[in-house]
Amino acid sequence: MSEAPKPVVKPLAQRVTFEQLIRKVQQAEDVLEMRERQVATSYQRLRQAWNKGWTPLRIVTVGLASGFLVGRSEPLRALSGPRLLQMVSALSGLFASAQASFAAEQAQEAADTAEDVAVTTAEAGIAEADAAGPAAAGRVTASARAAGIPDPRFSSQPRAAEAATEISEH
């Protein structure tokens, strides 16, 4: 029969202390920060060299060469007949959907503005009715209810005595 393997125990001199592990981690972090700085400076140099390399003459040359290559490949030949019609219908559908989404956004903004105006008007009417008296308050409250605005008199909980009286009356 085989015996269970014995755990390997390092001699006391080879054991790593917690402080040594912390120092190793700190060294690794220092190396990482140094490499990050090196990458950032290398990127800055590359970007500057790239920007300096694009002179107006080179831009025009690349534009002419790419235009020549695209012209030589004759991309419109692939869009002859029914394919051209498919392309036009797809583009018109794309344009129509963009217009529809724009119109929907404008309609939503208009609805929000109308709702804000209705709320403000109803609140002002309720305040005027409270100042004018109970007869006017009934008319304004009815119009506020039609607009979907709750009556501010009923926005708080009734006092205990009012609630008890209301229950006993029913």
N, C-alpha and C positions, 0 to 999 in steps of 0.2 A: 504494500500500500504506500501511496505517496503522501508525504506530509504537506501541510499547507505552507505556502511560501512565507518566509519571514520578512517583515518590513525592513527596508533598508534605512538605517539610521546613520546620518552623517556624523563624523566626529565633531566635537565641539568647535574646533578651529575652522571647519568648513561651513558652518551654519551662517546664514545671512541674517543680519539683524534688521529690525524694522527701520532703523535710521539709515542703514545702507540702501534699503529698498527706496526710501524717500529720496535719497541722493541720486539714485539711478533715474527715477522718474523726473526729478528736476533737471538732470542733465539731458534727458530725452526731450523735455519741453524746451530747453534752451536751444538744442539743435533744430527742433521744429520751427521755432521763431526765427532763427537765423536763415533757414531755408525759405521761409515765407517771405522774408525781406529780399532775399536773392531773386525769387520768382517775381516779386513786384517790380524790382528795378529792371530785370530782364524784359518784362512786359512793357515797361515804359520806354525802354530803348527800342524795342521792336516797333511799338506804335509810332514813335518819332521817326524812325527810319522809313516805315511804311508811308507815313504822311509826306515826308520829304521826297520820297521816290515818285509820287504821283504828280509829275509836272504836267502843265497843260498840253505839251506836245505828246507825251505818253498817253494821256487821256484821249486825245483825238485819234491817235494811232490805234489804240485798243478799240475805240468805238467804230472806226472804219473797218477794221479787221473783223470784228464780230458782226457788223452789218453785212459785210461781204459773205461771210460764212452762212449766215441765216438766209440771205438772198439766194445763195447757191443751192441750199437744201430745198428750196421752193416749198415752203410750208403751206401755201394756198392750194397747191396741187392735191394735198391730202384732204382738203376741205371742199372738193368739187361735188356738185350735185346734192344728193340727200344729206350728206354730212354738213354742208354749209347751212342747209335749212335747219338741221338739228342744233347747230351752234347758235344760230340767230334766235331760235325759239328758247334755248336754254338761257341765253343772255337776257332776252326780254322777260322771261320768268323771274330771273334774278333781280332785274331792275324793278319789276312790279312788286316783288316781295319786299324790297328795300323801301319802296314808296309806302306800302301798306304798314310796315312797322313804324315808319316816321309818322304817318297819320295817326296810328294808334297811340303813340307817345303824346302827340299833340292833344288828342281827345282825352287822354288820362289827365294831362295837365289842366285842361279846361274843366273837366269834372271836379278835380280837386279845388280849383279856384271857385267854381260855382258853389261847392259845398261850404267852403270857408265863408263866402259872402252870405249864404243862407243862414249859417250859424250865427254870424255877427249880427245880421239883421234881426233874427228872432230874439237873440239875447237883448239887443237894444230895445225891441218892442216890449219885451217882458219888463224891462227896467222902467220904461215909460208907463206901462200899465200899472205897475206897482205904485208909481207916483200919482197916476190919475185916479185910481180908485178901483173898487171891486168890479164894477160893471165893465170897465175897459179891460180889466185883467182877464175876464172870461173870454172875450173876443181874441185877445192876443194869445192866450194859452191854447185856444183851439187852433189857431194858425200855426203855433209852434209845434203842437202835436202833429199836425199835418206835415210839417217839415221834418218830423222825426226827432225833435229836440225835447228832452225831458223837462218837466216843470221844476225849477230850482226849489220850490217850496217843498217838494217831496223827495229831494235828493238826500236828506239826512234821516236817520232813524227817529221814530216818534219817542217822546218821553214815556216813562213807565205809566204815568197816570192817564195819558191820552190813549195808550194801547189798551189799558184795562177798560176804559170807558167804551172804546170802540168794540171790544169783545163782548162786553155786557149788553150793548145795544143790539147785537145780532142774536 
